[in-house]
Amino acid sequence: MKKITLIICLLACISFAQTSIFAGLGQAYHGLVGVEQTFLNGHLSANAHWLGYDSDYDFMGGAGVAYRFNGLTGPYVFHSSEFLTGRTNDHIYHEDLGGVKEERFYYWRLVFGFGLQHMFNEHLGMFFETGFEFYAGDGGYYTYLDMDDGGLSNDEIALPFSFGLVVKL
């Protein structure tokens, strides 16, 4: 009986879902561009987004979830998780390999924060958000990523901020 109830709840959530696309500046929950599904009468959102572009990074993308207290217009709390992979600017000489080898990195970026979204009408809105970010990689947790050389440190704290437009389809 529990499985049937769970399946009915999941189908009901999906059937009343709303799809949105967004574009923004900054690197908090929404990222640069992406798509979002909103469930439960506008209170729960999940997105897939692209974080940005840098020639040293092969992939910068991820997913996020948000709980919206008042639906699509109003405050929300979020968690965003991205996977970053690329190469550092450190070129290390390896005798075993007979030359210089590029060092690669693979990091998880985690952001927790809050935001405010306002829908001007049924299809167009804007958002502002900020949060606290940290990185998992190289066997530990760090609070700062130097985007130029791909190095992690705990010397600085970054509080990402972003704003942008939302178009509900």
N, C-alpha and C positions, 0 to 999 in steps of 0.2 A: 504493500500500500504506500509506503514511503517513496519508493521509486516512481510510482505512477504520479504521485503528488508533485515530486520534484520535476518530472518531465513536463507536466501540465504548467507548472510555474515558469519553467524555462521557455516553453513555447509561447506562453502569454507575454513574457518579457520581449521576446524577439518580434512577435506580431505587432506590438505597439512601438517599435523602435523608430527613431528619427535619425536620418543621416545628414551630416553636415560636412562641409569642407572648410578649411581655414588656411590662412596665411598670416604670418606674423614676423616680427623682429624680436630677436632675443632667443634665449634657450631655456625656457622653463618647461611647463607641461605641454604646450602645443607645439613647440619647435618651429621650424621654418614653414613647412607646408605639411598637410596631412588630411586624413579623413577621420571622422568621429561618429560613433553610434551612441545614441542616448536612449536609455531604457527607463522603465518604471516611472512613466509620466514626467520625464525630464529630470529625474533625480540622480541617476547613475549614468556615467559616460565612460566609454572606452575608446581609445584612439590608437592609430598607427601613424607615425610621423617620421619625417626626415629632418634631422637636426641642423644640417647645413652642409656647406661644401668647403673643403680645403684640399689642396693638391697633395698634401702629405698623408691624407686619410683615405683609406679605401672605402670605408663604410661608416656612416654616422647616422644611425636611425634607431627607432625603438617604439615603445608602446607606453600608454599611460592610462590610468583610471582616475576618475574624479567623482566625488559625492557632492551633489548640488542641493543645498538646503532648501531653496525656493524654486526649483526648476531651472529653466534656461536663463532666466533673468535673476541675478542675485549672486551672493557669495558662494564659493565652493572651496573644498580642500582637495588636494591631488597628490598622486604619486606617479612619477615618470621614471622609466628605466630605459636606458639606451646602451647599445653596444657600439664601441668605438674600436676600429682597427686601422692600422697604418704602419708607417715606418718612422723611426726616429732619425734625427740628423746625425746621430753617432754612427760612424762607419768603423767597425772594429776589424783589425787584421787577425785572421785565423791561419796559423801555419798548417793546421790539418786540412783546411779547405784550399790552401794555396793562394790566398789573397784576401781582399777586403770583402766583408759580408755586411749587408744592411741588417740592422737590428729592427725587429718588428715588435709591435705591442698589441695587446688585446685587453681592453678595459671595459668594465661596466660602470656607467654613470647613473647614479640614483639621485633623484630630486624629490623632496617633500616640501609642500608649500600650500599657499592659498591664493585665490584669485577672485576677481569680480567680473562678471559678464553681464552685458546689457543688450537685450534684443530691441532694436528700434521698431521693428515690425515683425511679422511672422517669419521672414526669411533672412533678414540682415541684422547683424549685431557686431559688437566689438568686445574685446577682453583685455584686462590688465592682470598680471600675476607676478608673484615673486616666491622664492623658496630658498631652501638650503640644499646644497649639492655636496655629494661626496663620491669618491671613486673607489672601486674594488679592482685591484690588479697588482701584479708583482708581489703576491703573497701577503697583502695587507690592505688597509683602508686608509684613504688619503682625502684631504679636503681641497686640494688644488691640482689642476692639470695645466702645465705650461703648453699651450697650443702650438708654440713654435718648435719646441724640440721633443714633445711627447713625453716629458718627464713628470712624475707625480711627486708631490711634497705635502707636508703638513705645515709649511711656513706661512701660508696665506689661507684665508677663507673667502670663498666666492658665494655671493648671493645673487643668483640669476634673476633677471627681470625681463619680462616680455610683454608686448602688446600687439594686437592685430585685429583682423576682421574675420567674422564667421558668416558663412552663407549656408543656411539650412535648405536642403533640397526637398 
